[in-house]
Amino acid sequence: MSSSPLAKFPRSRIVGLLATLGLATSAQAAFVQGDWDPPYGSPFSDLGWEGTVVVEVPDACLALGDGLIVINSTTCGAAAVFDAKVRLYNLLAPTTILETLDFTTATVLTKILIQGGEVTQFEIAGIDKVGSTIPEARPGSSPFNAFFSLDISLSPTADARTASLSWYAARAESDPRGTNSTAAVVNFAPFATTTPVSAPGTLALAAAAVGLLAALRRRA
């Protein structure tokens, strides 16, 4: 991919600037991000699928101590998926995004792994499907576009921390027709740590930050 001046701007500087501007919710929390960018494989052999998921973990969750935390209504129930997007592109023209699929409300945070007082991994599960609109997302000779469901699995083994994008021929289907045939190893990293502020639009600012970092990665 070609480089640009934006791609050379340090990610840490961007995160710090956004935090200074007021990247925060109503309570102190940490944002943790997972990224991946593999080819999809059959039956969408021309597509790459770059993904970014950011989860919000309140400090109250971190206070539970190191270990695997299963998220439910009574344990760390305020932790949630903050932003989840998959960007589809043609492998022959990787800098051009054909379509962005938004899974923010189609996924739920199910587990977090806390190590050394920080969230080092998380797991999400798909609870709904998101339909594609591009011809490249039609399986085989089908005239219909596929629907997709997104999951992320955590693991003590680095190359087993993977994202899965299952596809369905119709939204009403309960069982997927398949999933990505190329492993999508997820890289986890802190996105930002926030402090309490009272300012409207801070969540929108955070969402914009996620998009900015994704754009910088694509230009790298």
C-alpha positions in Angstrom: 0.0 0.0 0.0 1.2 3.5 -0.6 2.2 5.7 2.3 0.9 9.2 3.2 1.9 11.9 5.7 -1.1 10.9 7.8 0.1 7.3 8.1 3.4 8.6 9.6 1.6 10.4 12.5 2.2 8.4 15.6 -0.9 6.5 16.8 0.0 7.4 20.4 -0.1 11.1 19.6 -3.6 10.7 18.1 -4.9 8.8 21.1 -3.4 11.3 23.5 -4.8 14.2 21.6 -8.3 12.7 21.5 -8.2 12.0 25.3 -7.1 15.5 25.9 -10.1 16.8 23.9 -12.4 14.8 26.0 -12.7 11.3 24.8 -14.8 10.0 27.7 -18.0 8.6 29.0 -19.8 9.6 32.1 -17.6 7.3 34.2 -13.9 6.5 34.1 -13.2 3.6 31.7 -10.7 2.0 29.4 -11.1 1.4 25.7 -9.4 -1.7 24.2 -9.1 -2.3 20.5 -8.8 -5.4 18.4 -7.6 -5.3 14.7 -7.2 -7.8 11.9 -6.8 -7.6 8.1 -6.8 -11.0 6.2 -8.2 -12.2 2.8 -11.6 -13.8 3.3 -11.1 -16.9 1.2 -13.8 -19.0 -0.5 -16.5 -18.1 -1.6 -15.4 -14.5 -1.6 -11.9 -15.0 -2.8 -11.5 -11.5 -4.2 -12.3 -9.8 -0.8 -10.1 -8.7 2.1 -11.9 -7.9 5.3 -10.2 -5.4 7.6 -11.8 -5.2 11.0 -11.7 -3.0 14.1 -13.6 -3.6 17.3 -13.3 -1.3 20.3 -14.8 -2.3 23.7 -15.4 -0.1 26.7 -14.4 -1.5 30.1 -15.3 0.6 33.2 -12.7 0.8 36.0 -15.1 -1.2 38.2 -14.4 -4.2 36.0 -10.7 -3.8 36.3 -11.1 -3.8 40.1 -12.2 -7.4 39.9 -8.6 -8.3 39.5 -6.6 -10.4 37.0 -8.3 -13.3 35.3 -11.0 -14.3 32.8 -14.2 -12.3 33.4 -17.5 -13.5 32.0 -19.7 -10.5 31.2 -23.3 -10.7 32.5 -25.8 -8.5 34.1 -24.3 -8.9 37.6 -20.6 -9.1 36.7 -19.1 -6.2 34.8 -22.5 -5.6 33.1 -21.5 -2.0 32.0 -18.7 -3.3 29.8 -19.8 -3.3 26.2 -18.9 -3.2 22.5 -18.3 0.5 21.7 -17.6 0.2 18.0 -17.3 -2.8 15.6 -16.8 -2.4 11.9 -15.6 -4.6 9.0 -14.3 -2.9 5.9 -14.5 -5.0 2.7 -12.1 -4.3 -0.1 -10.8 -5.9 -3.3 -7.5 -7.6 -2.8 -6.2 -6.1 -6.1 -7.1 -2.6 -4.9 -6.6 -2.7 -1.1 -6.7 1.0 -0.5 -10.2 1.4 -1.8 -13.0 0.4 0.6 -15.9 -1.2 -1.2 -18.2 -1.3 1.8 -18.2 -0.9 5.6 -20.3 -3.3 7.6 -21.3 -2.0 11.1 -21.6 -4.7 13.7 -21.7 -2.4 16.8 -25.3 -3.3 17.6 -25.0 -6.8 16.1 -22.5 -8.0 18.6 -22.2 -8.3 22.4 -19.1 -8.4 24.7 -19.0 -11.8 26.4 -15.6 -12.1 28.1 -12.5 -10.0 29.0 -9.1 -11.2 30.1 -7.4 -9.0 32.7 -3.7 -9.3 33.1 -1.5 -6.9 35.2 -4.6 -4.7 35.8 -5.3 -4.2 32.1 -7.6 -5.8 29.6 -5.4 -7.7 27.2 -8.0 -9.6 25.3 -11.8 -9.7 24.8 -14.4 -11.9 23.2 -17.5 -10.9 21.4 -20.4 -12.9 19.9 -22.7 -12.1 17.0 -26.3 -11.6 17.9 -27.5 -10.4 14.6 -26.6 -10.4 10.9 -25.5 -7.5 8.7 -26.2 -7.6 5.0 -23.8 -6.6 2.3 -24.8 -4.6 -0.8 -21.8 -5.1 -3.1 -21.6 -7.6 -6.0 -18.3 -9.0 -4.6 -20.3 -10.3 -1.6 -22.5 -12.6 -3.7 -21.5 -16.2 -3.2 -20.8 -18.1 -6.4 -23.4 -17.4 -9.1 -26.1 -16.2 -6.6 -27.9 -13.0 -7.5 -28.3 -12.2 -3.8 -25.9 -10.7 -1.4 -24.7 -12.5 1.7 -25.4 -11.6 5.3 -22.6 -11.7 7.8 -22.2 -12.4 11.5 -19.0 -11.4 13.5 -17.3 -13.2 16.4 -14.0 -12.8 18.2 -12.5 -15.6 20.3 -9.8 -15.0 23.0 -7.1 -17.6 23.6 -3.9 -18.0 25.6 -2.2 -18.9 22.3 -1.5 -15.8 20.2 -2.4 -17.3 16.8 -5.7 -18.6 18.2 -7.0 -15.2 19.0 -9.2 -14.9 15.9 -12.1 -13.2 14.4 -14.7 -15.1 12.4 -17.0 -13.6 9.7 -19.7 -16.2 9.1 -21.9 -15.8 6.0 -25.6 -16.6 5.4 -27.6 -16.7 2.2 -30.5 -15.0 4.0 -30.9 -13.1 7.3 -33.5 -15.6 8.5 -31.1 -18.5 8.3 -30.0 -19.9 11.7 -26.9 -21.8 10.5 -24.1 -20.2 8.5 -23.2 -21.5 5.1 -19.5 -20.9 5.9 -16.9 -18.7 7.4 -13.6 -17.1 6.4 -11.2 -19.8 5.3 -8.1 -17.6 6.1 -7.3 -17.2 9.7 -8.0 -13.6 11.0 -5.6 -13.2 13.9 -6.6 -10.4 16.2 -4.1 -7.9 17.6 -5.3 -6.4 20.9 -4.1 -3.1 22.3 -5.2 -0.3 24.6 -7.1 2.4 22.7 -7.4 5.0 25.4 -8.0 5.5 29.1 -10.5 8.2 29.9 -11.3 10.4 32.9 -14.7 11.7 33.9 -15.9 14.8 32.0 -19.3 16.3 31.3 -19.4 17.2 27.7 -21.9 16.3 25.0 -20.7 14.5 21.9 -17.8 12.6 23.6 -19.0 9.3 22.3 -19.2 10.6 18.8 -15.7 11.9 19.1 -14.5 8.5 20.2 -16.2 6.9 17.2 -14.5 9.4 14.9 -11.2 8.5 16.5 -11.7 4.8 15.7 -12.5 5.7 12.0 -9.4 8.0 11.9 -7.1 5.3 13.1 -8.5 2.8 10.7 -8.0 5.2 7.8 -4.4 5.8 8.9 -3.7 2.0 9.0 -5.1 1.6 5.4 -2.7 4.3 4.2 0.3 2.8 5.9 
